[in-house]
Amino acid sequence: MVAAMVEYLGHHPGMCAGLLTALGATGRMSEVLQTNDTWIAAPLRGLLAAGRRTGAFAIDNVADAANALLGAVLLGVLGRSMSGADATDAAFQRQLTEQAVRGVLTH
């Protein structure tokens, strides 16, 4: 799921900036957060909770871990794009995915 988010946003880096801008815009924050929760965060929390139950993920708080992963992906892609580097580069996408996922894996 994280790899799919990185790949999609890598091809649509403007969406990262748009989501972050909408989060800060008066009156639109709840709409953006609800959409994000329905389509992205809730399924990610479900995966993280399942992984925690099986012992695959070392996380204390599922919601916090999901938010951390989402933030890492959004800012990772946006930072890459804003620097003029290629956010669609497969090596970059693989590295960002691995870095984000490594934060929740058990050792």
C-alpha positions, 0 to 999 in steps of 0.5 A: 500500500505504501509503495502504491501511494509513493508511485501514485504521488510520484506521478502526481506530486501536485496532489501532495502540495494540494493536500497540504494546502487544503489541510491549512485552508479554512473550512476545507480541512474537515472535508480533506481529512474525511476523504483521506480517512475514508480512502487512505488512512482507514485502510492503512490503519486496518493493515497496520492493526493486522500486522501488529496482531501478527507481530509483523509490525512493532507499533504502539498506536495504529493511528499515529503510525498511519499518520507517520507513514502518510506524512513520510510519503507526502513530504518525501514525494513533495520534497523530491519534486520541489528540489527538481529531482524526478519523483517518478524515479523507480529507485527513489520510490523504492527507497522512500517506500523502504524507509517509511515501512522500515519504521514499523517493521519488527527487527 
